[in-house]
Amino acid sequence: MRPLRVVGLGDSVTAGVGDVVGGGNSPGWAAHLAVLLGASEYLCLARTGARMRDVVAEQLPEATAFKPDLATLLIGGNDVLRSDFDAVRVARGARDVCVELTAAGGVVLVVLLHDPSMVLPRGGLAVGRVLAARAAALNVALLADLAGMPGVVVLDPRDFEVAHLRSTWHIDRMHPSAQGHRALATMAATWLSRRGFHPVAPVPPVPEQCPGPVLVAVWLVAHGVPWLLRRSVDLIPELVGVVIAERRAERARTTCQGGCQSPAAMAAPSDAAAATTASA
């Protein structure tokens, strides 16, 4: 069997956040996939907070130099949280990554985003709907840009029931749990078998100590609350802004269905401010 080199690109999901609650290593789903496939080398270039532009600017050059046989790309979770989100731009970035990595004969596994509204707490329904709509828009753009590309395998986790189970998700509901990381690795191995990549080892076992109420409380105090305080400076206000903007756009679309103005009327100076507000 020839050596197999695997590289993981993306954000905190591939970096392993959620794989272990408490102390210890957090290898992540792509590392588990590398074990499943019997990889001789695995390089994780993913980092917490990364967006598509970071993958292109920072991770892609190192990945190309690594000359992987298989690259994994799971990105977009941070992009959908930002006010400048552009599904088409993110998808084009993914295409650029795939073009460069497949040019050398490698295979790229692109993982689409899950449906956030299926896993977020009920108290976050408004945010969940907005993020779900954005995730869906990005998935559509990715499928359109990557369709028919040689050497590219697209995995849609929404096709697997396990992707929406509570046990699949970490305490924060933003990242896979230890079980979720292993489930994603198994999904990926199943999809890649169509391209000649076959499992040669079992998926690494889930840590025996699953998070109970006490461990959950400890995690919230030690990690969850500090994370929320750090991110609330920019993330929470941005999410609020995203929800407000999306609701305004929805109201504008509803109003338009009842009778839109003609393009000429919309371009009139007296309506310029209204048009700007509706598209904000």
Backbone hydrogen bonds, N-H to C=O, Kabsch-Sander energy under -0.5 kcal/mol:
donor,donor_aa,acceptor,acceptor_aa,energy
5,R,3,P,-0.5
6,V,4,L,-0.5
6,V,41,E,-2.6
7,V,70,L,-2.1
8,G,43,L,-2.6
9,L,7,V,-0.5
9,L,72,T,-2.8
11,D,74,L,-1.1
15,A,11,D,-1.8
16,G,12,S,-0.8
16,G,13,V,-0.8
17,V,12,S,-2.3
19,D,16,G,-2.3
22,G,20,V,-0.6
29,W,13,V,-0.5
32,H,28,G,-1.8
33,L,29,W,-2.3
34,A,30,A,-2.1
35,V,31,A,-1.8
36,L,32,H,-2.6
37,L,33,L,-2.3
38,G,35,V,-1.2
39,A,34,A,-3.0
40,S,4,L,-1.9
41,E,4,L,-1.7
43,L,6,V,-2.4
45,L,8,G,-2.6
45,L,43,L,-0.7
46,A,8,G,-0.9
47,R,10,G,-1.6
50,A,47,R,-1.6
54,D,51,R,-0.7
55,V,51,R,-1.8
56,V,52,M,-2.3
57,A,53,R,-2.3
58,E,54,D,-2.9
59,Q,54,D,-1.3
60,L,55,V,-2.9
62,E,58,E,-0.6
63,A,59,Q,-2.4
64,T,60,L,-2.8
65,A,61,P,-1.9
66,F,62,E,-1.5
67,K,63,A,-0.8
67,K,64,T,-0.8
69,D,5,R,-2.1
70,L,5,R,-2.0
71,A,107,V,-2.7
72,T,7,V,-2.4
73,L,109,L,-2.9
74,L,9,L,-1.5
80,V,76,G,-2.3
81,L,78,N,-0.6
82,R,79,D,-1.6
85,F,82,R,-1.4
90,V,86,D,-2.2
91,A,87,A,-2.4
92,R,88,V,-2.2
93,G,89,R,-1.8
94,A,90,V,-2.0
95,R,91,A,-2.2
96,D,92,R,-2.3
97,V,93,G,-2.1
98,C,94,A,-2.4
99,V,95,R,-2.8
100,E,96,D,-2.0
101,L,97,V,-2.2
102,T,98,C,-2.4
103,A,99,V,-1.1
104,A,100,E,-0.5
105,G,102,T,-1.9
106,G,101,L,-1.2
107,V,69,D,-2.2
108,V,151,G,-2.8
109,L,71,A,-3.3
109,L,107,V,-0.5
110,V,108,V,-0.7
110,V,153,V,-3.0
111,V,73,L,-2.6
111,V,109,L,-0.5
112,L,110,V,-0.6
112,L,155,L,-2.9
118,M,115,D,-1.8
119,V,116,P,-1.4
120,L,116,P,-2.1
124,G,121,P,-2.2
125,L,122,R,-1.4
128,G,124,G,-3.1
129,R,125,L,-2.5
130,V,126,A,-1.8
131,L,127,V,-2.9
132,A,128,G,-2.4
133,A,129,R,-2.2
134,R,130,V,-2.2
135,A,131,L,-2.9
136,A,132,A,-2.5
137,A,133,A,-2.1
138,L,134,R,-2.4
139,N,135,A,-2.5
140,V,136,A,-2.3
141,A,137,A,-2.1
142,L,138,L,-2.7
143,L,139,N,-2.6
144,A,140,V,-2.0
145,D,141,A,-2.4
146,L,142,L,-2.5
147,A,143,L,-0.9
149,M,146,L,-2.0
152,V,149,M,-1.6
153,V,108,V,-3.0
155,L,110,V,-3.0
155,L,153,V,-0.5
156,D,154,V,-0.5
159,D,156,D,-2.0
160,F,157,P,-1.8
161,E,159,D,-0.5
163,A,160,F,-1.5
164,H,161,E,-1.9
165,L,162,V,-1.4
168,T,165,L,-1.4
169,W,166,R,-1.8
170,H,175,H,-3.1
173,R,170,H,-1.8
177,S,168,T,-2.6
181,H,177,S,-2.9
182,R,178,A,-1.5
183,A,179,Q,-2.4
184,L,180,G,-2.5
185,A,181,H,-2.0
186,T,182,R,-2.1
187,M,183,A,-2.5
188,A,184,L,-2.6
189,A,185,A,-2.3
190,T,186,T,-2.1
191,W,187,M,-2.3
192,L,188,A,-2.7
193,S,189,A,-1.2
194,R,191,W,-1.3
195,R,192,L,-2.1
196,G,193,S,-1.1
197,F,192,L,-1.9
198,H,196,G,-0.7
200,V,36,L,-3.4
201,A,36,L,-1.4
210,C,208,E,-1.5
212,G,210,C,-0.5
216,V,212,G,-2.7
217,A,213,P,-2.2
218,V,214,V,-2.3
219,W,215,L,-2.7
220,L,216,V,-2.5
221,V,217,A,-2.1
222,A,218,V,-2.9
223,H,219,W,-3.2
224,G,219,W,-2.2
225,V,220,L,-3.5
227,W,223,H,-2.4
228,L,224,G,-2.5
229,L,225,V,-2.5
230,R,226,P,-2.4
231,R,227,W,-2.8
232,S,228,L,-2.2
233,V,229,L,-0.6
233,V,230,R,-0.6
234,D,231,R,-1.1
235,L,231,R,-3.4
236,I,231,R,-0.6
238,E,234,D,-1.6
239,L,235,L,-2.7
240,V,236,I,-2.5
241,G,237,P,-2.4
242,V,238,E,-2.5
243,V,239,L,-2.6
244,I,240,V,-2.5
245,A,241,G,-2.6
246,E,242,V,-2.6
247,R,243,V,-2.3
248,R,244,I,-2.2
249,A,245,A,-2.3
250,E,246,E,-2.3
251,R,247,R,-2.5
252,A,248,R,-2.4
253,R,249,A,-2.2
254,T,250,E,-2.4
255,T,251,R,-2.7
256,C,252,A,-2.2
257,Q,253,R,-1.8
258,G,254,T,-0.9
258,G,255,T,-0.6
259,G,256,C,-1.6
260,C,256,C,-0.6
266,M,262,S,-2.5
267,A,263,P,-1.4
268,A,265,A,-1.2
271,D,268,A,-1.8
272,A,269,P,-1.2
275,A,271,D,-2.5
276,T,272,A,-2.2
277,T,273,A,-2.4
278,A,274,A,-2.4
279,S,275,A,-1.4
280,A,277,T,-1.1
